[in-house]
Amino acid sequence: GRTAYIAPERFSVVGGRPAPSPCSELPPAADLFSFGCVAAELFLETPLFDFARLLAYRDGAHDPSPVLAGIEDVFVRSVVSRCISRDPAARPS
């Protein structure tokens, strides 16, 4: 499908179209973003982002908070929210 778990900072624009940036070594923050997406899907039973929503999120045009509200456990929701922060520095270390 079109499920997307790639950290937003990994995308660049190539030929006017977004494409994953090649990375020789991914920073842990990118892995944490992916973890947050997987954890959200486990609790929500549906993917958090498709490719279009991920690009909109990267650009600040999509807010996943209403979807994340479906995670009943407040602690899990908080961890997922921090892990999927658009700012890599705001993600847990």
N, C-alpha and C positions, 0 to 999 in steps of 0.2 A: 504494500500500500504506500501511502504517502505520509506515514507517520514520521515525525522528525524529532530527533533527540540531540542534534548537533548544537553546540553552544553558539549563540548568536554572533559572538566576536570572531568566529571562524569563517564567516561569510564575507566575501568581497564581491565586487561587481566586475564581471568579465564580459566584455562585449555588450554592455548594457543589461546583462542578466546576472542575478546573484548566483554564485558558485562557491562551493566550499574551498577555503584557502588551504593550500598544501602546508602541512606542518610536519617538520621532522620530529619534533617532540612536543606532545601536548602538555600544557600546564595542568596541574591538578584541578584548577577551577573549571576547566572544560569538562573533565570527568564528573565533577560534582553536579554540573548542570544536567548532564545525561542521567546521572543517578536520580536527581530530583524528578525528571520526566518519567523514569521507570517507576519510581515509588508512587508518584501521583497516579499513574495508570493502574498500579496494583490496587490502590484504595478506591479509585473512581470506576474501575473496570471499563475505561475508555481512554484513548490516547489524549494527552493534554494538548499537544500541538500537531497539526499537519504542517506541511511545508509553507503554505500560504500564511497560516496563523503565526508560525515561527518568524517569518520575515516581517510580518506586521508588528509582532512583539519586539523584534530587534529595533524597529523604527519608532517604537513608542505608540503605535496605533492599535495595539491589542492589549487588553488587560485580562489575564487569566484568573484574577481574584474571584469572580463569581463562580467559576468552575471549581476552583480550589475550595470554596465554601462547602462543597459536597463531601469533603473529607471531614468526618465527624470528630476524629481525635484532634484536639487542639494542638498538641505537641507535634504530631506528624504533619499537620497542616503548616505549622510554623517552620519546621525543618525543610519541607518541600519548598515553601515560599522563599526561604533564604538560599536554597540550592539553585533555584531557577532565576535568581536575581540577574537582571541585565548587566549589572556591573560585576565583573569577575572578582573584584576586590571585596565585594560585599558578601560573597559566598563563604561558607565555613571553610576553615583550613584543616 
